[in-house]
Amino acid sequence: MSNNRHQVRANKGFSMIGYTQIDLGIAKYHFEIGAGKVNFEWV
């Protein structure tokens, strides 16, 4: 936590289909909607 903001890390995993980058982007977007962009920073 720095400057009263939490740091969040999201790592791409392995997928046989190959959609992990898209799935990660969707998950990150939903996280931002719920948390609000001012409360955290991606690292």
C-alpha distance matrix in Angstrom:
0.0 3.8 6.8 6.2 5.4 4.5 5.9 9.3 12.2 15.8 18.6 22.3 24.6 28.3 30.8 34.6 35.0 32.5 30.5 27.1 25.8 27.1 25.8 22.3 22.6 23.8 21.1 18.4 20.5 20.8 17.1 16.7 19.6 18.3 14.7 15.7 14.5 12.9 10.2 8.5 9.3 11.4 11.1
3.8 0.0 3.8 5.4 5.4 6.6 7.6 11.4 14.1 17.7 20.5 24.0 26.7 30.4 32.9 36.7 36.8 34.1 32.1 28.8 27.1 28.4 27.5 23.9 23.7 25.3 22.9 19.8 21.5 22.3 18.8 17.7 20.7 19.9 16.2 16.2 14.5 12.3 10.6 9.1 9.3 11.9 11.6
6.8 3.8 0.0 3.8 5.4 8.4 10.2 13.9 16.9 20.3 23.3 26.7 29.5 33.3 35.5 39.3 39.1 36.4 34.2 31.1 29.1 30.1 29.3 25.8 25.2 26.5 24.4 21.2 22.3 23.1 19.7 18.1 20.6 20.0 16.2 15.6 13.9 10.9 9.9 9.7 10.4 13.7 14.2
6.2 5.4 3.8 0.0 3.8 6.7 9.8 13.1 16.5 19.7 23.1 26.4 29.0 32.8 34.9 38.7 38.5 36.0 33.6 30.5 28.9 29.6 28.4 25.1 24.6 25.4 23.1 20.1 21.2 21.4 17.9 16.6 18.8 17.6 13.8 13.7 12.9 9.9 7.9 8.5 10.5 13.9 15.0
5.4 5.4 5.4 3.8 0.0 3.8 6.6 9.6 13.1 16.2 19.6 22.8 25.6 29.3 31.3 35.1 34.8 32.3 29.9 26.8 25.1 25.8 24.7 21.4 20.8 21.7 19.5 16.4 17.6 18.0 14.5 13.2 15.8 14.8 11.1 11.1 9.8 7.6 5.3 4.8 6.9 10.3 11.7
4.5 6.6 8.4 6.7 3.8 0.0 3.8 6.5 10.1 13.2 16.5 19.9 22.4 26.2 28.3 32.1 32.0 29.6 27.4 24.1 22.8 23.7 22.2 18.9 18.9 19.8 17.1 14.4 16.3 16.4 12.7 12.3 15.2 13.9 10.4 11.5 10.6 9.6 6.6 4.5 6.4 8.7 9.8
5.9 7.6 10.2 9.8 6.6 3.8 0.0 3.8 6.8 10.2 13.3 16.8 19.4 23.2 25.5 29.3 29.4 26.8 24.8 21.4 20.0 21.3 20.1 16.5 16.8 18.3 15.7 12.9 15.3 16.0 12.5 12.3 15.7 15.0 11.9 12.9 11.3 11.2 9.0 5.5 5.0 5.8 6.2
9.3 11.4 13.9 13.1 9.6 6.5 3.8 0.0 3.8 6.7 10.1 13.5 16.0 19.8 21.9 25.7 25.7 23.3 21.2 17.8 16.7 18.0 16.5 12.9 13.6 15.0 12.3 9.7 12.6 13.3 9.9 10.5 14.1 13.4 11.0 12.6 11.3 12.4 10.3 6.8 6.2 5.0 5.9
12.2 14.1 16.9 16.5 13.1 10.1 6.8 3.8 0.0 3.8 6.6 10.1 12.7 16.4 18.8 22.6 22.9 20.4 18.7 15.1 14.1 16.0 14.8 11.1 12.4 14.4 11.8 9.7 13.2 14.3 11.5 12.5 16.1 15.9 14.0 15.6 14.1 15.7 13.9 10.3 8.7 5.9 5.3
15.8 17.7 20.3 19.7 16.2 13.2 10.2 6.7 3.8 0.0 3.8 6.8 9.4 13.2 15.3 19.1 19.2 16.7 15.0 11.4 10.7 12.6 11.1 7.5 9.4 11.5 9.1 7.7 11.5 12.6 10.6 12.3 15.5 15.6 14.7 16.3 15.1 17.4 16.0 12.7 11.1 7.9 8.0
18.6 20.5 23.3 23.1 19.6 16.5 13.3 10.1 6.6 3.8 0.0 3.8 6.3 10.0 12.6 16.3 16.9 14.4 13.4 9.7 9.4 12.2 11.1 7.9 10.5 13.0 11.1 10.5 14.1 15.4 14.0 15.7 18.8 19.1 18.4 20.0 18.7 21.0 19.7 16.3 14.4 10.9 10.1
22.3 24.0 26.7 26.4 22.8 19.9 16.8 13.5 10.1 6.8 3.8 0.0 3.8 7.0 9.2 12.9 13.3 10.6 9.9 6.3 6.4 9.7 8.9 6.6 9.6 12.0 11.0 11.2 14.5 15.9 15.3 17.2 19.9 20.5 20.4 21.9 20.7 23.4 22.4 19.2 17.2 13.6 13.2
24.6 26.7 29.5 29.0 25.6 22.4 19.4 16.0 12.7 9.4 6.3 3.8 0.0 3.8 6.7 10.3 11.6 9.8 9.9 6.5 8.5 11.4 10.0 8.8 12.3 14.0 12.8 13.9 17.1 17.9 17.5 19.8 22.3 22.5 22.7 24.6 23.7 26.5 25.2 22.0 20.4 16.9 16.3
28.3 30.4 33.3 32.8 29.3 26.2 23.2 19.8 16.4 13.2 10.0 7.0 3.8 0.0 3.8 6.9 9.0 7.8 9.2 7.0 9.7 12.4 11.4 11.3 14.6 16.1 15.4 16.9 19.8 20.6 20.6 23.1 25.2 25.6 26.1 28.0 27.2 30.1 28.8 25.7 24.1 20.5 19.9
30.8 32.9 35.5 34.9 31.3 28.3 25.5 21.9 18.8 15.3 12.6 9.2 6.7 3.8 0.0 3.8 5.4 5.1 6.8 6.1 9.5 11.2 10.3 11.5 14.5 15.4 15.3 17.4 19.8 20.4 21.1 23.6 25.3 25.9 26.9 28.6 28.1 31.3 30.2 27.4 25.9 22.4 22.4
34.6 36.7 39.3 38.7 35.1 32.1 29.3 25.7 22.6 19.1 16.3 12.9 10.3 6.9 3.8 0.0 3.8 5.7 8.4 9.2 12.3 13.6 13.1 14.9 17.6 18.2 18.6 20.8 22.9 23.5 24.5 26.9 28.4 29.1 30.3 32.1 31.6 34.8 33.9 31.1 29.6 26.1 26.0
35.0 36.8 39.1 38.5 34.8 32.0 29.4 25.7 22.9 19.2 16.9 13.3 11.6 9.0 5.4 3.8 0.0 3.8 5.9 8.1 10.9 11.3 11.3 13.7 15.8 16.2 17.2 19.6 21.1 21.8 23.3 25.5 26.7 27.8 29.3 30.7 30.2 33.7 33.1 30.6 29.1 25.7 26.1
32.5 34.1 36.4 36.0 32.3 29.6 26.8 23.3 20.4 16.7 14.4 10.6 9.8 7.8 5.1 5.7 3.8 0.0 3.8 5.7 7.7 8.8 9.6 11.4 13.3 14.4 15.6 17.4 19.0 20.3 21.6 23.4 24.9 26.3 27.5 28.6 27.8 31.2 30.8 28.1 26.3 22.8 23.0
30.5 32.1 34.2 33.6 29.9 27.4 24.8 21.2 18.7 15.0 13.4 9.9 9.9 9.2 6.8 8.4 5.9 3.8 0.0 3.8 5.6 5.4 6.1 8.6 10.1 10.8 12.3 14.3 15.5 16.7 18.4 20.1 21.4 22.8 24.2 25.3 24.7 28.2 27.9 25.4 23.9 20.6 21.5
27.1 28.8 31.1 30.5 26.8 24.1 21.4 17.8 15.1 11.4 9.7 6.3 6.5 7.0 6.1 9.2 8.1 5.7 3.8 0.0 3.8 5.5 4.9 5.9 8.5 9.8 10.2 11.9 14.0 15.2 16.1 18.1 19.8 21.0 21.9 23.3 22.5 25.8 25.2 22.5 21.0 17.6 18.2
25.8 27.1 29.1 28.9 25.1 22.8 20.0 16.7 14.1 10.7 9.4 6.4 8.5 9.7 9.5 12.3 10.9 7.7 5.6 3.8 0.0 3.8 5.5 5.1 6.2 8.8 9.9 10.5 12.3 14.4 15.3 16.5 18.5 20.2 20.8 21.6 20.4 23.7 23.6 20.8 18.9 15.5 16.2
27.1 28.4 30.1 29.6 25.8 23.7 21.3 18.0 16.0 12.6 12.2 9.7 11.4 12.4 11.2 13.6 11.3 8.8 5.4 5.5 3.8 0.0 3.8 5.4 5.1 6.3 8.7 9.9 10.6 12.5 14.3 15.4 16.7 18.7 20.0 20.6 19.7 23.4 23.4 21.2 19.7 16.7 18.2
25.8 27.5 29.3 28.4 24.7 22.2 20.1 16.5 14.8 11.1 11.1 8.9 10.0 11.4 10.3 13.1 11.3 9.6 6.1 4.9 5.5 3.8 0.0 3.8 5.4 5.1 6.2 8.6 9.9 10.7 12.3 14.3 15.5 16.8 18.2 19.5 19.2 22.8 22.3 20.1 19.2 16.3 17.9
22.3 23.9 25.8 25.1 21.4 18.9 16.5 12.9 11.1 7.5 7.9 6.6 8.8 11.3 11.5 14.9 13.7 11.4 8.6 5.9 5.1 5.4 3.8 0.0 3.8 5.4 5.1 6.1 8.5 9.9 10.4 12.2 14.3 15.4 16.1 17.4 16.7 20.0 19.4 16.9 15.7 12.6 14.1
22.6 23.7 25.2 24.6 20.8 18.9 16.8 13.6 12.4 9.4 10.5 9.6 12.3 14.6 14.5 17.6 15.8 13.3 10.1 8.5 6.2 5.1 5.4 3.8 0.0 3.8 5.5 5.1 6.1 8.7 9.8 10.5 12.4 14.4 15.2 15.7 14.7 18.3 18.4 16.1 14.8 12.1 14.2
23.8 25.3 26.5 25.4 21.7 19.8 18.3 15.0 14.4 11.5 13.0 12.0 14.0 16.1 15.4 18.2 16.2 14.4 10.8 9.8 8.8 6.3 5.1 5.4 3.8 0.0 3.8 5.5 5.1 6.3 8.6 9.9 10.7 12.5 14.2 15.0 14.9 18.7 18.6 17.0 16.5 14.3 16.9
21.1 22.9 24.4 23.1 19.5 17.1 15.7 12.3 11.8 9.1 11.1 11.0 12.8 15.4 15.3 18.6 17.2 15.6 12.3 10.2 9.9 8.7 6.2 5.1 5.5 3.8 0.0 3.8 5.4 5.2 6.2 8.7 10.0 10.7 12.1 13.7 14.0 17.4 16.6 14.9 14.7 12.7 15.1
18.4 19.8 21.2 20.1 16.4 14.4 12.9 9.7 9.7 7.7 10.5 11.2 13.9 16.9 17.4 20.8 19.6 17.4 14.3 11.9 10.5 9.9 8.6 6.1 5.1 5.5 3.8 0.0 3.8 5.5 5.0 6.2 8.7 10.0 10.3 11.3 10.8 14.2 13.7 11.7 11.2 9.2 12.0
20.5 21.5 22.3 21.2 17.6 16.3 15.3 12.6 13.2 11.5 14.1 14.5 17.1 19.8 19.8 22.9 21.1 19.0 15.5 14.0 12.3 10.6 9.9 8.5 6.1 5.1 5.4 3.8 0.0 3.8 5.4 5.1 6.3 8.8 10.0 10.1 9.9 13.7 14.0 12.8 12.7 11.5 14.8
20.8 22.3 23.1 21.4 18.0 16.4 16.0 13.3 14.3 12.6 15.4 15.9 17.9 20.6 20.4 23.5 21.8 20.3 16.7 15.2 14.4 12.5 10.7 9.9 8.7 6.3 5.2 5.5 3.8 0.0 3.8 5.4 5.1 6.3 8.6 9.8 11.0 14.4 14.0 13.4 14.2 13.5 16.7
17.1 18.8 19.7 17.9 14.5 12.7 12.5 9.9 11.5 10.6 14.0 15.3 17.5 20.6 21.1 24.5 23.3 21.6 18.4 16.1 15.3 14.3 12.3 10.4 9.8 8.6 6.2 5.0 5.4 3.8 0.0 3.8 5.5 5.2 5.9 8.0 9.0 12.1 11.0 10.1 11.3 10.8 14.0
16.7 17.7 18.1 16.6 13.2 12.3 12.3 10.5 12.5 12.3 15.7 17.2 19.8 23.1 23.6 26.9 25.5 23.4 20.1 18.1 16.5 15.4 14.3 12.2 10.5 9.9 8.7 6.2 5.1 5.4 3.8 0.0 3.8 5.5 5.2 5.2 5.6 9.1 9.0 8.6 9.6 9.9 13.6
19.6 20.7 20.6 18.8 15.8 15.2 15.7 14.1 16.1 15.5 18.8 19.9 22.3 25.2 25.3 28.4 26.7 24.9 21.4 19.8 18.5 16.7 15.5 14.3 12.4 10.7 10.0 8.7 6.3 5.1 5.5 3.8 0.0 3.8 5.8 5.6 7.6 10.8 11.0 11.6 13.2 13.7 17.5
18.3 19.9 20.0 17.6 14.8 13.9 15.0 13.4 15.9 15.6 19.1 20.5 22.5 25.6 25.9 29.1 27.8 26.3 22.8 21.0 20.2 18.7 16.8 15.4 14.4 12.5 10.7 10.0 8.8 6.3 5.2 5.5 3.8 0.0 3.8 5.8 8.9 11.2 10.2 11.2 13.6 14.4 17.9
14.7 16.2 16.2 13.8 11.1 10.4 11.9 11.0 14.0 14.7 18.4 20.4 22.7 26.1 26.9 30.3 29.3 27.5 24.2 21.9 20.8 20.0 18.2 16.1 15.2 14.2 12.1 10.3 10.0 8.6 5.9 5.2 5.8 3.8 0.0 3.8 6.6 8.1 6.5 7.7 10.5 12.1 15.4
15.7 16.2 15.6 13.7 11.1 11.5 12.9 12.6 15.6 16.3 20.0 21.9 24.6 28.0 28.6 32.1 30.7 28.6 25.3 23.3 21.6 20.6 19.5 17.4 15.7 15.0 13.7 11.3 10.1 9.8 8.0 5.2 5.6 5.8 3.8 0.0 3.8 5.6 5.9 7.7 10.1 12.2 15.8
14.5 14.5 13.9 12.9 9.8 10.6 11.3 11.3 14.1 15.1 18.7 20.7 23.7 27.2 28.1 31.6 30.2 27.8 24.7 22.5 20.4 19.7 19.2 16.7 14.7 14.9 14.0 10.8 9.9 11.0 9.0 5.6 7.6 8.9 6.6 3.8 0.0 3.8 5.6 6.2 7.4 9.6 13.2
12.9 12.3 10.9 9.9 7.6 9.6 11.2 12.4 15.7 17.4 21.0 23.4 26.5 30.1 31.3 34.8 33.7 31.2 28.2 25.8 23.7 23.4 22.8 20.0 18.3 18.7 17.4 14.2 13.7 14.4 12.1 9.1 10.8 11.2 8.1 5.6 3.8 0.0 3.8 5.9 7.8 11.1 14.2
10.2 10.6 9.9 7.9 5.3 6.6 9.0 10.3 13.9 16.0 19.7 22.4 25.2 28.8 30.2 33.9 33.1 30.8 27.9 25.2 23.6 23.4 22.3 19.4 18.4 18.6 16.6 13.7 14.0 14.0 11.0 9.0 11.0 10.2 6.5 5.9 5.6 3.8 0.0 3.8 7.3 10.5 13.3
8.5 9.1 9.7 8.5 4.8 4.5 5.5 6.8 10.3 12.7 16.3 19.2 22.0 25.7 27.4 31.1 30.6 28.1 25.4 22.5 20.8 21.2 20.1 16.9 16.1 17.0 14.9 11.7 12.8 13.4 10.1 8.6 11.6 11.2 7.7 7.7 6.2 5.9 3.8 0.0 3.8 6.9 9.5
9.3 9.3 10.4 10.5 6.9 6.4 5.0 6.2 8.7 11.1 14.4 17.2 20.4 24.1 25.9 29.6 29.1 26.3 23.9 21.0 18.9 19.7 19.2 15.7 14.8 16.5 14.7 11.2 12.7 14.2 11.3 9.6 13.2 13.6 10.5 10.1 7.4 7.8 7.3 3.8 0.0 3.8 6.4
11.4 11.9 13.7 13.9 10.3 8.7 5.8 5.0 5.9 7.9 10.9 13.6 16.9 20.5 22.4 26.1 25.7 22.8 20.6 17.6 15.5 16.7 16.3 12.6 12.1 14.3 12.7 9.2 11.5 13.5 10.8 9.9 13.7 14.4 12.1 12.2 9.6 11.1 10.5 6.9 3.8 0.0 3.8
11.1 11.6 14.2 15.0 11.7 9.8 6.2 5.9 5.3 8.0 10.1 13.2 16.3 19.9 22.4 26.0 26.1 23.0 21.5 18.2 16.2 18.2 17.9 14.1 14.2 16.9 15.1 12.0 14.8 16.7 14.0 13.6 17.5 17.9 15.4 15.8 13.2 14.2 13.3 9.5 6.4 3.8 0.0
